[in-house]
Amino acid sequence: MPPSLTRTLRLLLVGSVLALVTGLLTSAPALAAETTRPTAGSLKDPNLRLVGRWDRTDPRTYVGNWESPYVEATFTGTTVKATVRDTVTVYASVDHGPIQTFDQVSGTINLTPEPLAKGTHHVWLSYRTGEIPTCATWPAPCATFQGFTLDRGARTLPTRDRKLIEFVGDSITVGYGTGKTTVDSYSWLLGEKLGVDHTNIARSGACLVQLTNCFGLNENWDRTTIGGSTDWDFRRYQADAVVINLGTNDAGRGVSGTTFGEQYTRLLEEARARYPRAHLYAFENLRQRYPAETRAAVQARTDAGDRRVHFIDTADWLTAEDYVDGGHPNEAGHAKIADRLAPIIAPDLDVPLPGSTADRNIEFTGRWDTSDPAAFVPSWAGAYFTTRFTGTGVTLNQRDTIDFWVSIDGGEDVYYSKVSGDVDITPAPLAEGEHTLRVSYRNVAGSYKGDAVFQGLTLDPGARTLATPGRQPIIEFVGDSITMGSTSSRTTLTSYGWLTGEALGARHTQIAWGGGCLVAAADGCTGVSQQFFEAGDGRWDFGTYQADAVVVNLGTNDLSHNVTPEEFQTVYVQFLKDVRAVYPRSEILVLGTFSERYVPQTRAAVKAVRDRHTRYVDTTGWLPPEGLTDKVHPNDLGHQLITEKLVPIVRRSL
């Protein structure tokens, strides 16, 4: 072989080897990332939330200890399965729907025998633990978890951190005697109601004081397992609240008051050492055993300077019909306890009560006067609130008489006329699961009077509200009785502003006044150009929200109040500049009046502000005679015709 050919072959071979090595080195990080990325739903998935005292030493099987350990996840796709190792009774709920019971199962459990709709979903899985014979190897571990299995290509989503309540107790805290034990207990119901994490360090038959014939939480509450010898690593989680309900069984075992008080004080001291910032609640047991000693233990901690220790007086919380056997509450009894505990604990955790005016999951659209934290008042027309909630029923807490409309799960708006107090807005129970609610009060701006005051919602025991995902654009419609929807069948709800907002999937409100003018006329006509900046008894805080679009329709009434064309145009120019000052990024659409009054002046005002995001909209021919109730106000057809013209214009602006 010629030397030149040999050299060429040698160079080609070296080049090929270098290219191969370079390719391997280049792809190594990607391969490493691919092989180390955890499978969605697997034990390594950081988006899984495992609550309780879980043993994670075995990377293939996590073991939940004590009562009601649970795991939850938010996921995409249409199906979810869970895998457990040991035979156990499992409880699960998908999208906050009915709690499903899977009795004495092991291996892979299909939690969605009926596939879900495509989208984002939520699942939790818990166990019936500590109650013979639900765990085949009790008291050895049986709450085992080996991961969720999702659809191909599905993923889990991160969830925000939540407060945590730890419950310490006996069979009452466990939920003994109820159909589903722990998930029927007040501890589970309260945690779900407040939307916080919760765990049960409890065991049926437990005492506070360790005895030869009674399991004592004073020596066991800080252990990883029931009756185990391994200390729990409190770095794994920090409770924000600890509710201790003990003493029911100690009296029957002959524990003296002195011993009980000493051990209770010691337990509070240890809980404080483990949870430096938690609120500690000494729950007076329902049989009122050792109440003086329990109070004294709390007082001892208070005297030591601890300001986060509280005694809970439970006298008269329950009646005879709330018990299964005179000692253990039934489902209704547990629900009552949860409802009584919620307003005690929620403020200390800075968690709003679900359904209250402070509930951040209730979204208030429009201008609401929130100066009274217990009573929110909608200003102007078209103000409403929306929320998502769980459970089968909801009651609206209304102060005094008013009319309002209610839509549930996107259904038709139902009219409630002249109602007050606690108004049941689900007379027919809903299916268990997630629901949506919208309440719109009849406008009080103008001639109609009423008490549009929202004081909260009452949900089912254990039910709660849920955050509304995503952000919708906000549109304000500014005008007079036409914008309010006067003379249409449902006023605000059949007005072009409401219909346009709904068609665009936007939040919307009407800053409109029946009989209002653009100009505050000398004869007393309300000037919307001034009132636009007000709400309630004072100036509106435009930092509350920023409108994405403002649609203005003014001038119909000014002519009959002797407003000159020159004055109208001057005021309109200044008004548009003032709107721009409070909404620097909004699109402002100025409609010519449907009656064609002051049209040249309106067009000229828009031109004069020289703002490329302020535009004039010619409405000539939008409203035919058959679309009018009288010579001025649109009927339902008229508002619908206006909506059809306006929707594409506003859509382009958004």
Summary of the structure (lengths in Angstrom):
residues: 654
radius of gyration: 32.3
end to end distance: 75.0
largest distance: 112.6
contacts: 2195
relative contact order: 0.07
helix: 28%
strand: 31%
